Amino acid sequence: MNIGAAAKESGVPAKTIRYYEDIGLIPPAMRAENGYRHYGETDVETLRFIQRSRRLGFSVKDVGNLLALWNDRGRASADVKALAQRHIKEVERRVAELQSIRQTLVHLTERCHGDQMPDCPILEDLAKAK
């Protein structure tokens, strides 16, 4: 199948597929006589794996590591679990950061009168150099 069909089947845009090839996340596609990329079912399966991994927030580097583990039948599941646990810690750190941002914004918006007056604690806080 061509790149458009592979994109449709996998849910990964054609531009992203080309990017994944360029950075070596996936091997370059076979080329037909006309020079167009040709993808098989295994390629689509790999693209779906990447898409799911990315949706779970794994970095491109971690996706590469996951792909290597996925393709290694001699892998230890402990290696996969360790990678996922590291990712969980990163997700938890980001969640905590977002919660802190939310708390700050809630506090600032509660202090803002939201009327016709020019005084605004939100802008005052943003102007602070910290």
N, C-alpha and C positions, 0 to 999 in steps of 0.2 A: 504494500500500500504506500501511497505517497505521503508526504509530510502533513498535508491537510487532513487526510483520512486518519493518520496516526494521532494527530491533535484531537480530532473529534472523538476517536475511540478512547483515548487516554484522559481527556479533559485538560491536557497541557497545551497551551497555545504554541503554534508553530515557531514563533519568535523565541519562546522559552526553550523549546527543544533544540533549536540552533545554538542558543546560549549554553545549554548543558553540554552539547558536543564541543563547543569552543573551549570550555573550561575543563574538559576531560571527565565530567561526571558520568557521561555515557560515551561509549565508543562512537566514532563517526559512522554514520549510516552507510550501508552499501549503496552504490550508485548504479542506476540503470544506464543503458546505452545512451540515453538522451541526457545524462548527467544529473537527473533528478534523484533525490534521496529515496531510498526504498526501505521500508520498515516491515518487520514481521511481527507475529503475535508476541514473541519473547520481548521484543523492543517495547511494545505497548504495555506489556505486563510490568516491565522495568519502569516505564514512565508513570504508570499508576502507583507503583511503590514509592517513587520519588514524590509524586503529588501528595499522597497520603502523609508521608513523612514531613513534608514542608507544611502541610496544613496543621500538623501537630506541633509546629514551631521549631523543628530541628533546623539547624544551620546547614548551609550547603556542604560545609566540611563534614559535619556529623552525618549527613545523608550519604556522603561518599563512604564514610566508615560503615554505616549501616548496610550499604550496598555490598561492600566487601565481605561483611559478615554473612549477609544473605546468600551470597554466591559461594561461600566457603562451607561445604558440607561437613568439614572437620572442625567447625567452630565450636567454641564452648558457649553455652547459653549464658554463662556468667559474664562473658564479655559484652553481650547484648544488653543484659540487665544493668551492668555497670554504666554503660553509655546512657541508657534510659534514666537511670537514677541521677546521673549528673545533670541531665536535661530537666528533670523534675525540680532539682535544686535551683536551677536557673529560672524556671517558670515561677517558682515560689518567690524568688527574689524580685522578679518583675511585678508579680501580683502585689507584693508588699509595697513596692515603689509606687504603683498605680493607686493603691489604697491611700498612701500618704498624700499623693497629689490630689486625690478626691477630697480628703479631709481638709486640706489647705483651701481648695476652691470653695467647699461648702462654708468654711469659716469666713472667707472673704466675702462671699455673696450674701451671707447673713448680716455682715456689717455694712453692706452697701444699701443705701436707702432706695436707690433706683428711681429717684425723682428727677425733677428739673434742675436741681442744684448741681454745680460742677464738682463738688467734693466726691471723690470715689476711692475708697480704701483698696479696691482691686488694683487700680492704676498706681496708687501710692506704693503698694507692696511690690508690684512689678518693677517699679523704679528703684527700689532698694538695691544697693550693691552688696551682695553677700558672697 
